[in-house]
Amino acid sequence: MHRRTLALALGLALLTGAVAEAQSGNTITVQVSGLRNNNGTVRCGLFNSAATFPKDGQEFMGAIGTPANQQATCTFNNVPSGTYAVAYFHAENGETKLRTGLFGQPEQGYGFSRNATGTMGPPSFNAAAYSYAGGNVTFPVTITYP
């Protein structure tokens, strides 16, 4: 009885390890260019639904890039296949949330995957989204300053 239980537990552990390893190679890299300086960080959010995009605190995953040569890279690891959109901003003074003005206009550099733009607000999830089948992919984007 113990031998069967041990064999089952070992089999489940190996299967769990194989699934975790299969996703561990799944990386989405966002290369942000066009920064006006190398101050602070670039904060990126990976969103997996229109219902949450690009709402603060509702991202599927978050990542931070350190600027160098007016560029920064945000890397999302262990990402399952799916449809994703990215929103990002230049936190020049270490902010954790995008600063906006009276009518919601960004006061910092910002942007979205596919360099999508919106009219009177952010773009739609579909305009910014990529279909991701797994593996290692790079989304190049250019930041916009107000």
Secondary structure, DSSP 8 states (H G I E B T S, - for coil): -HHHHHHHHHHHHHHHHHHHHHHHT-EEEEEEE--S-S-SEEEEEEE--TTTTT-TT--SEEEEE--BTTEEEEEEES--SEEEEEEEEEETT--SS--B-TTS-BSS-EEEGGG---SSS---HHHH-EEE-SSEEEEEEE-B--
